[in-house]
Amino acid sequence: MMRLIVYTLVFVFTLSLSSCARRIVVAQPTTVTVVKKLPRQYKVVRVKGKRYYFFNGRHYRKTRNGYVVVEL
């Protein structure tokens, strides 16, 4: 019985050392364009359930500092 407990603890310990998760690094853009206020002619579009603002061929996402240009 004691041997079974020890084997179980060793097994659980070895599984905790290995992980299936991999680190994914996404490159951030070097320049970010922030617009404080969008013009009146913008359109609201939804892409995959998320809200974006479209004007002059570009998509924008709302942030605390204004609107950021994003590529979809």
Backbone hydrogen bonds, N-H to C=O, Kabsch-Sander energy under -0.5 kcal/mol:
donor,donor_aa,acceptor,acceptor_aa,energy
5,I,1,M,-1.7
6,V,2,M,-2.2
7,Y,3,R,-2.6
8,T,4,L,-2.2
9,L,5,I,-2.4
10,V,6,V,-2.4
11,F,7,Y,-2.4
12,V,8,T,-2.5
13,F,9,L,-2.3
14,T,10,V,-2.3
15,L,11,F,-1.9
16,S,12,V,-1.6
17,L,13,F,-0.9
18,S,14,T,-1.0
25,V,23,R,-0.5
26,V,24,I,-0.5
27,A,25,V,-0.5
34,V,32,V,-0.6
35,V,67,Y,-3.2
36,K,34,V,-0.5
42,Y,39,P,-1.3
43,K,54,F,-2.5
45,V,43,K,-0.5
45,V,52,Y,-2.8
47,V,50,K,-2.3
50,K,47,V,-1.8
52,Y,45,V,-3.1
53,Y,60,Y,-2.5
54,F,43,K,-3.4
55,F,58,R,-2.3
58,R,55,F,-1.6
59,H,70,V,-0.8
60,Y,53,Y,-2.9
61,R,68,V,-2.4
63,T,66,G,-3.4
67,Y,35,V,-2.9
68,V,61,R,-2.8
69,V,33,T,-1.7
70,V,59,H,-2.6
